[in-house]
Each structure stands twice: as C-alpha cells, then as structure tokens.
C-alpha cells in the first residue's frame, strides 16, 4: 500500500479529508501488523487533528511573542522591515496538508509504502527549506532528526552553491537534550561566544559565522532541529526572522513526527546488523586469542583487531607497576598518530597512583566523549593531550588464580584522536569483554606455568 502526501494547496480536498491532519504514530505500527486487511478503514486511518494542533500552535505563538528574547542578542527593530508573510503563508499551506493521505495501491508491501512516505516527506521538507532560505537570504538552512542513540541524521538541506553540503550527519551539540533545550538559540557572531570545542568544530564544519537554531519538540520529546546559518559574515538577526523560524519549526514538526517510525525502524535494523557483525568479529578475535601462545601475539591480536572493530584511532594495553605507575606495553594506532610505546616509556598518572587504580580496581569502565567538557584537571588534560586523545574509554584488566583471587593488572584503553566521540553502551561492553579475555588468558597462562613447574619439580624429585 502506498500513501501519498498531498501538499499542493491549489487542489481542494473534500471537507472530510481537509479536516484530517495527523494520527498518532502508534496507529502506523498497528497498521503494519494488521497487514491492511480492511481497505475501507485504511482510507481513514491517518486522518487526525490539524485544526486542534493549529489552534495549539497559534496559542503557543502568542505566548512566545510575549516573551521573545534573543539569549543576549539584541534585535534592531528599526531595520526590521522585511515581510516574511508570503513565504510563511506558503510554507504553512504546504504543511497544512502534510497528512492528507489518499490510498492509491493496497497491493504493495509495507516497505515500499514506508519508503514512499519517507521520500515524499524529504522532498516537501526540501521545498520548505528552499522557501525559508530565500526569505531569510541565508547561506544554509537544514533540518535534522535525532536517532535512538542520540546521534543525528540530516533529513534535508538547502545551501547556497558557494558552500559545501553538510553531509548526512554531524554533531551540533552534545548537550542538547529534551530536558535542557531552550525554545531557540540565536547567535549573531560565533566568534564572540565561549562554546564547547565540539560545538565550535561542528559550526566550523558548517562554515557558519552566525545562526538561528530552533529545537523541534512534540509532547516534550525532542524530535530534531531546524537551523539557519550565515556563512559569509556575522549577522544581526531580526525579530521577524526569528518569528519566521519559530513558525516554520512548528510546521516541520509534522513530517518529523510522522516519519519517526520509519527512521527508528531503519536505525534499529542498522543497530541489529551492526551488533551481529560485531558479535561475529569478537568471537573470531577471541578464538585467535585463545589459540595464541605468546603474550606479544595476544596483545597484537587484541589491539589491532579491537581497534578495527571499534573503528578508533588507538587501542592500547597499559600495565601497572608496583607503585601504580605504569607504561604502555602494546598498541595499535591509525596512520598519522604517534606510537606511545615508542615515546612514553613511563606514564605518571598521579590520580591512579594515589588511589591505587581508582575506579578500575572495582571493575568499573569509564568513557569520556570530550576531554575538554568533563571537568578534568589541567594535569590530566595535559597527559591526555600527550596521548593525542580527544575522547577515550577505559576497561580494567584483572589477573589472578583459579581460586578466585584477583588483582588489577592493567588497563585497556581505546582513544579517538580526530575529534569528539559519543561512546555507545555496546562499544563499552565490547571493550570490557576484550579486557576480560586478556585477563583470562593471563590467568590460564599463569596456572599453566605453575603446573609445569610443579610437574618438573615432581620429576626431579623422583629422579633424586
């Protein structure tokens, strides 16, 4: 079954279809499970509550107009004479019919149906972005949505030919969440702001000098972001330009919400495929470790295969000394980065020394997305800068005996040098498993050596 979104406001729909607007996305999932057994019901399935939502939007717009500020930026009302009403009216007219569905084919499978919806939505979002960019005379306007793991996905982008496209994803701001996001963010000149380094780098990738960013929310859920960017120079954004973006964001909420099921399904499928791939690769790597006979070969397999699996810049094994200092004894590093085992013969981490391994002696793992954004002390940051690390995750390596006694032997660290990185739970678990296997190998090897010594002692005793 294919459901087409009808956006052309020049074609008038019957009254019963005009009044329909939006249905909860759970009905979409139920529709897939029912396999469309009732075509008559399918015809009316996606009719919703456009008028109710529009009234709510108008009410919210009035409230916003009373409390409109610029997060420290001042509007120049005297120069604010541009009329954005025609573009906004066209944009609203298009999205007013965003969910006026008509069933054209009940025989096609659900995948084709969902793909059709997604393609139609992206096309209409692009048309809306073009209208916004034309009205604002901005260099770039884009809309992106959030995935289940917090990463983002650029859904549509309108950009002047002088500038490169943003790509399919980028990390605009790690700190933007449903709980703390503001109604809007307006910056006239990013060079005057003290932003986190990750955000600065993301804005540099967009070539932006100034921007307006509007979080898109529904029922307190953060769906995505609508952003307009000025690249050529700083810009004093006007009040009417902010109002245009606020109203446009309310319209973009509709396709973002209605395609959320599609995006989430695709994301979950990708995650499942990734998990299967990682599980197979981990199993193969662990088998290689079990078959290896020498420490050097074990560490070589663990660091090289582990780094490839985690797609990181460095994976290294760090061994503690008696005084809880230590050194790197094995690593795999991407081309272009310094080999730590060649340059850092001894590593003095005063915190680990003073706390005899810190959290790691309790079996904890630790991950940092950005070393400059977590409150590390200056000496700790300086040490990590020597590692060329921007983000990292650490897992403990324990050794012991078959009786169960164990001690913290070392650490397994994965490092992202090229930039910030959002570590996923699955990645941390993979690192923990790898550290565990190294420790098991050391235990088995230690017990084997003890057994060999015992056998040799018994043989020599018998010979005596």
C-alpha positions as CSV (number, residue, x, y, z in Angstrom):
1,X,0.0,0.0,0.0
2,X,1.3,3.4,-0.9
3,X,0.1,6.5,0.9
4,X,0.9,9.8,-0.9
5,X,1.2,13.0,1.0
6,X,-0.7,15.8,-0.9
7,X,0.9,19.1,-0.4
8,X,-0.4,21.1,-3.4
9,X,-2.7,23.6,-1.8
10,X,-4.2,24.5,-5.2
11,X,-6.1,21.3,-5.2
12,X,-9.0,21.4,-2.8
13,X,-9.9,18.2,-0.9
14,X,-13.3,17.1,0.2
15,X,-14.2,18.5,3.5
16,X,-13.8,15.2,5.3
17,X,-10.2,15.0,4.1
18,X,-9.4,18.7,4.7
19,X,-10.3,18.3,8.3
20,X,-8.0,15.3,8.7
21,X,-4.4,16.0,9.6
22,X,-2.5,13.8,11.9
23,X,-2.8,10.4,13.6
24,X,-0.7,9.0,16.3
25,X,2.3,7.1,15.0
26,X,1.3,4.1,17.0
27,X,-1.5,3.6,14.5
28,X,1.1,3.3,11.9
29,X,2.7,0.4,13.7
30,X,-0.7,-1.3,14.2
31,X,-1.5,-0.8,10.5
32,X,1.7,-2.7,9.6
33,X,0.8,-5.6,11.9
34,X,-2.7,-5.9,10.6
35,X,-1.4,-6.2,7.0
36,X,-4.1,-3.9,5.7
37,X,-7.0,-6.4,6.0
38,X,-9.6,-3.7,5.8
39,X,-9.1,-1.2,2.9
40,X,-12.1,0.9,4.0
41,X,-10.5,1.5,7.3
42,X,-7.2,2.2,5.7
43,X,-8.8,5.1,3.8
44,X,-9.5,6.9,7.1
45,X,-6.6,5.6,9.2
46,X,-4.3,8.7,9.1
47,X,-6.9,11.4,9.5
48,X,-6.1,13.5,12.5
49,X,-6.5,16.7,14.3
50,X,-5.0,19.5,12.2
51,X,-7.3,22.2,13.5
52,X,-6.7,21.3,17.1
53,X,-2.9,21.3,16.6
54,X,-3.1,24.6,14.6
55,X,-5.0,26.2,17.4
56,X,-2.5,25.0,19.9
57,X,0.3,26.3,17.7
58,X,-1.4,29.7,17.4
59,X,-1.7,29.9,21.2
60,X,1.9,28.9,21.6
61,X,2.9,31.5,19.1
62,X,1.1,34.3,21.0
63,X,2.9,33.2,24.2
64,X,6.3,33.2,22.5
65,X,5.6,36.7,21.1
66,X,5.2,38.0,24.7
67,X,8.5,36.5,25.9
68,X,10.6,36.8,22.8
69,X,14.3,37.5,23.7
70,X,17.5,36.7,21.9
71,X,19.6,34.9,24.5
72,X,21.7,38.0,25.0
73,X,21.4,39.2,21.4
74,X,19.6,42.5,20.7
75,X,17.2,43.0,17.7
76,X,17.4,46.1,15.6
77,X,13.6,46.9,15.2
78,X,14.2,49.9,13.1
79,X,15.9,47.9,10.3
80,X,13.5,45.0,10.7
81,X,11.2,45.9,7.8
82,X,11.3,42.7,5.7
83,X,7.9,41.0,5.3
84,X,8.2,37.2,5.5
85,X,4.5,36.7,5.5
86,X,4.2,35.4,1.9
87,X,6.9,32.7,2.4
88,X,5.5,31.7,5.7
89,X,1.9,31.5,4.4
90,X,3.1,29.3,1.5
91,X,5.1,27.1,4.0
92,X,2.1,26.8,6.3
93,X,-0.2,26.0,3.4
94,X,2.0,23.2,2.3
95,X,2.4,21.6,5.7
96,X,-1.3,22.0,6.5
97,X,-1.9,19.2,4.1
98,X,1.1,17.2,5.1
99,X,-1.0,14.4,6.4
100,X,-3.9,14.4,3.9
101,X,-3.4,10.8,2.8
102,X,-5.1,9.0,-0.1
103,X,-4.7,5.3,-0.7
104,X,-3.6,4.5,-4.3
105,X,-2.5,0.9,-4.1
106,X,-3.3,-1.7,-1.5
107,X,-1.1,-4.4,-3.0
108,X,2.4,-3.0,-2.5
109,X,4.2,-4.2,0.6
110,X,4.8,-2.2,3.7
111,X,8.5,-1.5,2.9
112,X,7.5,0.3,-0.3
113,X,4.8,2.1,1.4
114,X,7.1,3.4,4.1
115,X,9.8,4.4,1.6
116,X,7.2,6.3,-0.4
117,X,6.1,8.2,2.7
118,X,9.8,9.0,3.6
119,X,10.7,10.2,0.1
120,X,7.6,12.4,-0.1
121,X,8.4,13.9,3.3
122,X,12.0,14.6,2.4
123,X,11.0,16.3,-0.9
124,X,8.5,18.5,0.8
125,X,10.9,19.4,3.6
126,X,13.5,20.4,1.0
127,X,10.9,22.6,-0.7
128,X,10.1,24.2,2.7
129,X,13.8,24.8,3.4
130,X,14.3,26.5,0.0
131,X,11.5,28.9,0.8
132,X,13.0,29.7,4.2
133,X,16.5,30.3,2.8
134,X,15.0,32.5,0.1
135,X,13.1,34.5,2.6
136,X,16.0,34.9,5.0
137,X,18.6,35.3,2.3
138,X,20.7,32.8,4.4
139,X,23.6,30.7,3.2
140,X,22.3,27.4,4.6
141,X,19.1,26.1,6.1
142,X,18.7,22.5,7.2
143,X,16.6,20.2,9.4
144,X,17.9,17.1,11.2
145,X,16.4,14.5,13.4
146,X,17.8,12.5,16.4
147,X,18.4,8.8,16.3
148,X,17.7,6.5,19.3
149,X,21.4,6.7,20.4
150,X,21.4,10.5,20.4
151,X,23.2,10.8,17.1
152,X,21.7,12.9,14.4
153,X,20.6,12.5,10.8
154,X,20.3,15.3,8.3
155,X,16.9,14.9,6.6
156,X,17.0,17.9,4.2
157,X,19.3,20.8,3.4
158,X,19.1,23.9,1.3
159,X,22.5,25.6,0.8
160,X,23.9,28.3,-1.5
161,X,26.2,27.0,-4.2
162,X,29.2,28.8,-2.7
163,X,29.2,26.5,0.3
164,X,29.7,22.7,0.7
165,X,26.9,20.5,1.8
166,X,26.7,19.4,5.5
167,X,26.5,15.7,4.7
168,X,24.3,13.1,6.2
169,X,25.1,13.7,9.9
170,X,27.1,15.9,12.3
171,X,27.2,16.5,16.0
172,X,25.9,20.0,16.5
173,X,25.8,20.0,20.3
174,X,26.2,17.0,22.7
175,X,24.4,18.9,25.5
176,X,21.2,19.4,23.6
177,X,18.5,17.3,25.3
178,X,14.8,17.3,25.9
179,X,15.3,18.4,29.4
180,X,17.6,21.4,28.9
181,X,16.9,22.7,25.4
182,X,15.7,26.3,25.1
183,X,12.9,27.4,22.7
184,X,15.5,28.9,20.3
185,X,19.2,29.8,20.0
186,X,20.3,33.0,18.2
187,X,23.9,34.0,17.7
188,X,25.0,37.0,15.7
189,X,28.7,36.2,15.8
190,X,30.0,32.8,17.0
191,X,33.5,34.3,17.5
192,X,32.2,36.2,20.5
193,X,30.8,33.1,22.2
194,X,32.6,30.7,24.6
195,X,31.3,27.5,23.1
196,X,32.5,23.9,23.9
197,X,35.2,22.9,21.5
198,X,33.0,20.2,19.9
199,X,30.3,22.7,19.1
200,X,32.9,25.1,17.7
201,X,34.2,22.3,15.4
202,X,30.7,21.4,14.3
203,X,30.0,25.0,13.4
204,X,33.3,25.3,11.6
205,X,32.4,22.3,9.5
206,X,29.2,24.1,8.6
207,X,31.3,27.2,7.8
208,X,28.9,29.2,9.9
209,X,29.5,32.7,11.3
210,X,26.0,33.3,12.7
211,X,22.9,31.2,13.2
212,X,19.3,30.7,14.4
213,X,18.6,27.2,15.7
214,X,15.1,26.1,16.7
215,X,14.6,22.7,18.6
216,X,11.6,20.9,17.3
217,X,9.6,19.2,20.1
218,X,6.3,17.4,20.5
219,X,4.9,16.3,23.8
220,X,8.2,17.2,25.5
221,X,10.1,14.8,23.1
222,X,13.0,16.4,21.1
223,X,12.4,15.3,17.5
224,X,15.0,17.4,15.8
225,X,16.4,20.8,14.9
226,X,15.7,23.5,12.3
227,X,18.7,25.7,11.7
228,X,19.5,28.7,9.5
229,X,23.2,29.7,9.1
230,X,25.0,32.8,7.8
231,X,28.5,31.8,6.5
232,X,29.9,34.8,4.7
233,X,29.9,37.1,7.7
234,X,28.3,37.7,11.1
235,X,24.7,38.8,11.0
236,X,22.3,40.8,13.2
237,X,19.3,38.6,13.1
238,X,15.9,40.5,13.1
239,X,12.9,39.7,15.2
240,X,10.8,38.9,12.2
241,X,13.4,36.4,11.1
242,X,13.2,34.6,14.4
243,X,9.4,34.6,14.2
244,X,9.6,33.0,10.7
245,X,11.9,30.3,12.0
246,X,9.7,29.6,15.0
247,X,6.6,29.2,12.9
248,X,8.5,27.1,10.3
249,X,9.7,24.8,13.0
250,X,6.2,24.2,14.2
251,X,5.3,23.1,10.6
252,X,8.4,20.8,10.3
253,X,7.3,19.0,13.4
254,X,4.6,17.3,11.4
255,X,6.8,15.4,8.9
256,X,9.4,14.7,11.6
257,X,6.9,13.1,13.9
258,X,5.2,11.1,11.1
259,X,8.4,9.7,9.7
260,X,9.9,9.0,13.1
261,X,8.6,5.4,12.9
262,X,10.4,4.9,9.6
263,X,13.7,6.4,10.9
264,X,13.5,4.4,14.1
265,X,12.9,1.2,12.2
266,X,15.8,1.8,9.9
267,X,18.1,2.8,12.8
268,X,17.1,-0.3,14.8
269,X,17.7,-2.5,11.8
270,X,21.2,-1.0,11.3
271,X,21.9,-1.5,15.0
272,X,20.9,-5.1,14.8
273,X,23.1,-5.7,11.8
274,X,26.0,-3.9,13.5
275,X,25.6,-6.0,16.6
276,X,25.6,-9.2,14.7
277,X,28.7,-8.1,12.8
278,X,30.5,-7.1,16.0
279,X,29.5,-10.3,17.7
280,X,30.9,-12.4,14.9
281,X,34.1,-10.4,14.7
282,X,34.5,-10.5,18.5
283,X,34.1,-14.3,18.5
284,X,36.7,-14.7,15.8
285,X,39.1,-12.4,17.6
286,X,38.6,-14.2,21.0
287,X,39.3,-17.6,19.2
288,X,42.5,-16.1,17.9
289,X,43.5,-15.0,21.4
290,X,42.8,-18.4,22.8
291,X,44.9,-20.1,20.2
292,X,47.9,-17.7,20.6
293,X,50.8,-18.9,22.7
294,X,52.8,-15.8,23.4
295,X,51.9,-12.5,25.2
296,X,53.2,-10.4,22.3
297,X,50.9,-12.2,19.9
298,X,47.9,-11.9,22.3
299,X,48.3,-8.2,22.7
300,X,48.9,-7.8,18.9
301,X,45.6,-9.5,18.1
302,X,43.7,-7.7,20.9
303,X,44.8,-4.2,20.0
304,X,44.8,-4.5,16.2
305,X,41.5,-6.4,15.8
306,X,39.9,-4.5,18.6
307,X,40.8,-1.1,17.1
308,X,39.3,-2.1,13.8
309,X,36.2,-3.4,15.4
310,X,35.7,-0.2,17.4
311,X,36.8,2.0,14.5
312,X,39.0,4.0,16.7
313,X,42.4,5.8,16.3
314,X,44.2,3.9,19.0
315,X,43.8,0.8,21.2
316,X,46.5,0.2,23.8
317,X,47.3,-2.0,26.7
318,X,48.6,-0.3,29.8
319,X,50.3,-2.3,32.6
320,X,50.6,-1.1,36.2
321,X,53.9,-1.1,38.1
322,X,54.2,-1.9,41.8
323,X,53.9,1.8,42.7
324,X,50.7,2.1,40.5
325,X,52.6,4.0,37.9
326,X,52.8,2.2,34.6
327,X,53.5,2.1,30.9
328,X,52.0,1.1,27.5
329,X,53.2,-2.3,26.5
330,X,51.2,-2.8,23.3
331,X,49.1,-0.8,21.0
332,X,47.6,-0.5,17.5
333,X,47.4,3.0,16.1
334,X,46.0,4.5,12.9
335,X,48.4,6.1,10.4
336,X,49.3,9.7,11.3
337,X,49.4,9.3,15.0
338,X,52.4,8.8,17.4
339,X,53.1,5.4,18.8
340,X,53.0,5.8,22.6
341,X,55.1,2.7,23.3
342,X,58.0,4.4,21.4
343,X,57.7,7.8,23.1
344,X,56.3,7.3,26.6
345,X,58.4,4.7,28.4
346,X,56.9,5.6,31.7
347,X,53.4,7.2,32.4
348,X,52.9,9.0,35.7
349,X,49.2,9.3,36.4
350,X,49.2,10.8,39.9
351,X,45.5,10.1,40.4
352,X,45.8,6.4,39.7
353,X,48.9,6.2,41.8
354,X,47.3,8.0,44.8
355,X,44.1,5.9,44.5
356,X,45.8,2.6,43.6
357,X,43.9,2.2,40.4
358,X,40.9,4.3,41.3
359,X,37.5,3.2,40.0
360,X,39.1,0.5,37.8
361,X,40.1,-1.7,40.8
362,X,36.3,-2.1,41.4
363,X,35.8,-3.4,37.9
364,X,34.3,-0.2,36.5
365,X,34.7,1.1,32.9
366,X,34.9,4.8,32.2
367,X,34.2,6.7,29.0
368,X,34.7,10.4,28.0
369,X,33.2,11.9,24.9
370,X,35.3,15.0,25.0
371,X,38.3,15.5,27.4
372,X,37.6,19.3,27.4
373,X,34.0,19.0,28.5
374,X,34.1,16.8,31.6
375,X,36.0,18.9,34.2
376,X,39.3,17.1,34.1
377,X,42.1,18.8,35.9
378,X,44.7,20.6,33.9
379,X,47.4,18.0,34.6
380,X,45.1,15.2,33.5
381,X,44.2,17.0,30.2
382,X,47.9,17.7,29.6
383,X,48.6,13.9,29.9
384,X,45.7,13.0,27.6
385,X,47.0,15.6,25.1
386,X,50.3,13.8,25.1
387,X,48.3,10.7,24.1
388,X,46.8,12.9,21.3
389,X,43.4,11.8,22.7
390,X,40.2,13.8,22.3
391,X,37.8,11.1,23.5
392,X,38.6,7.8,25.3
393,X,37.2,4.8,27.1
394,X,39.0,2.5,29.6
395,X,38.3,-1.0,30.8
396,X,40.2,-2.8,33.6
397,X,42.3,-5.9,33.1
398,X,42.4,-8.3,36.1
399,X,44.6,-11.3,36.7
400,X,44.5,-13.9,39.4
401,X,44.4,-17.6,40.0
402,X,41.9,-20.4,39.7
403,X,40.9,-19.9,43.4
404,X,39.3,-16.6,42.5
405,X,41.8,-14.2,43.9
406,X,42.5,-11.4,41.5
407,X,44.2,-8.0,41.3
408,X,44.1,-5.1,38.9
409,X,46.9,-5.8,36.4
410,X,46.4,-3.1,33.8
411,X,44.0,-1.1,31.6
412,X,42.7,-1.5,28.1
413,X,42.2,1.9,26.5
414,X,40.5,3.0,23.3
415,X,41.2,6.5,22.0
416,X,39.6,8.8,19.5
417,X,42.1,11.4,18.4
418,X,40.5,13.0,15.5
419,X,37.6,14.6,17.5
420,X,34.8,14.1,20.0
421,X,33.0,10.8,20.0
422,X,29.8,9.6,21.6
423,X,30.7,6.2,23.0
424,X,27.8,3.7,22.8
425,X,27.0,1.1,25.5
426,X,27.7,-1.7,23.1
427,X,31.2,-0.3,22.4
428,X,32.0,-0.1,26.1
429,X,30.7,-3.6,26.7
430,X,32.9,-4.9,23.8
431,X,35.9,-3.2,25.4
432,X,35.1,-4.7,28.8
433,X,34.8,-8.2,27.2
434,X,38.2,-7.8,25.5
435,X,39.9,-6.7,28.7
436,X,38.3,-9.7,30.5
437,X,39.6,-12.1,27.9
438,X,43.1,-10.7,28.1
439,X,42.9,-11.3,31.9
440,X,41.6,-14.8,31.5
441,X,44.5,-15.6,29.2
442,X,46.9,-14.3,31.7
443,X,45.3,-16.4,34.5
444,X,45.3,-19.5,32.4
445,X,48.9,-18.9,31.3
446,X,49.9,-18.3,34.9
447,X,48.3,-21.5,36.1
448,X,49.8,-23.5,33.3
449,X,53.3,-22.3,34.2
450,X,52.7,-23.2,37.8
451,X,51.5,-26.7,36.7
452,X,54.6,-27.1,34.5
453,X,56.9,-26.1,37.4
454,X,55.1,-28.5,39.7
455,X,55.5,-31.3,37.2
456,X,59.2,-30.6,36.7
457,X,59.7,-30.5,40.5
458,X,58.0,-33.8,40.9
459,X,60.0,-35.4,38.1
460,X,63.3,-34.1,39.5
461,X,62.3,-35.4,43.0
462,X,61.6,-38.8,41.6
463,X,64.9,-38.9,39.8
464,X,66.6,-38.0,43.0
